[in-house]
Amino acid sequence: MATTTPEAPVTGADSGDAPLAINVLADRVLVQVGQADGERRSRAGILIPATAQVSRRLAWARAVAVGPHVRSVKVGDNVLFNPEDRFEVEVQGEEYVILRERDVHAVAATRFDGGTGLYL
């Protein structure tokens, strides 16, 4: 039984500690949400502040580790999930989110043949 560790060791931004390898258990996926969670712009160029509530908006994140029982997600994939159903964790000063595989709505990766690149 093999577990998947992050493609790059998880380290703190300002810590002098050695890199920390993470093994995720069971059907869990460890993701890192991009910095785009703050302010964003609409298609028309209107600035939308981070405090604005968008009803039921799903978010994208990059998978940095997956458990041994995860079948659809690989390290490095972008996953679509509901931000309200997440568990946040801080590892050496970096913010991560732990999801169950069943909470992932879509996977975007270059390894899929043809189509849109989304595995729904």
N, C-alpha and C positions, 0 to 999 in steps of 0.2 A: 504494500500500500504506500503510494508516494503522495506527498503533499506538494503543493506548488508554493514557492516563495516568490516575493516580488522580483521583477526583472532587475531592478536596481534596489540595493538595500535601503530600507527606510531609515533616514537619519534626520535629526533635528537641524533646523536652519542655523542656529548659532551655538549648538552644543559641541563640545570637544570629545564627546563620547564616541565609542566605536559604533559602526552601523549595527542596527538591530534587525535581524532576519525574523520575519513573521510567518508562522504556519497557521493558516486559517483552517478551522475544523468543519467537518460535515458538509452541509450544503450552503455554507456562508461565502459571501463575496466581499472582499475589502476593496473599497473604491475611494478615489480622491476626486473631490469635486473641484472643478476649475475655479479660478478667481473671478469668473464672470458672474458670480452670484450677486454681486453688488449692482451698481447702476447699469442700465442697458439702454439701447436706443431702439425705437420702433422703426418700421420700414420707412416711415415718413420723416425720420430724423428727430423725433421727439424724445427727449431724455426722460426715462422712467426711473425714479429713485428706487433704491433698494428697499425702502420701507413700504412701497406700494404693494398691495395684496393682489395677486393674480389668482383667480379661483381655479383650483384643480390643475395647475400647470405642472407638467412633468419636467424632470431635470436630467441632464446628461452628466456622466462621470466616467473616469477611466479606471478600469479594474487593475489593481496592483497586486492582488493575491486572490486565489480561489481555493476552496476546500476540495478534498479528494472526491466528493460525491457530486460536484457540479459538472453538468454535462454540456451546457450550451455556451458558457462563458469561458474565455481564455484570458490570461494575463495580457494586458495591452488593449483589450477590446473597450469600446465605449458602450456603456449601458444606459438605458432609459429607465428611470424609476420615479416613484412618487415621493417627493421630499418630506411629506408628512409621515411616511411610514419608515423612517430611518432611525438608526441608532448611531450617534456620533461618538467618536473616540479620539483622544489625543495621544499620539505616540511621539515622544521626544520633541514636543513643540509643534508638530504637524497635525492638521485636522484630517481625519478619515471618517468614512461612513461604513458601517457593516450592514449588509443586506442579506436576506435569504434569496436563494435562486428564484423562488416562486414570486418574489417581489420585483423582479426585473421584468419590465414590459417589452423591451426590445434590445437587440444587440447589434451594433454597427461595427463591422470589421472588414478588412480587405481580403480576408481568406475565403469569403463566400463567393462562389462562382456566379457571375452574371447578376441580374436583378439590380436592386437599389443598394445592396450592401447591408440591408436591415434584415435581421432574422426575427420574425414576429411570431 
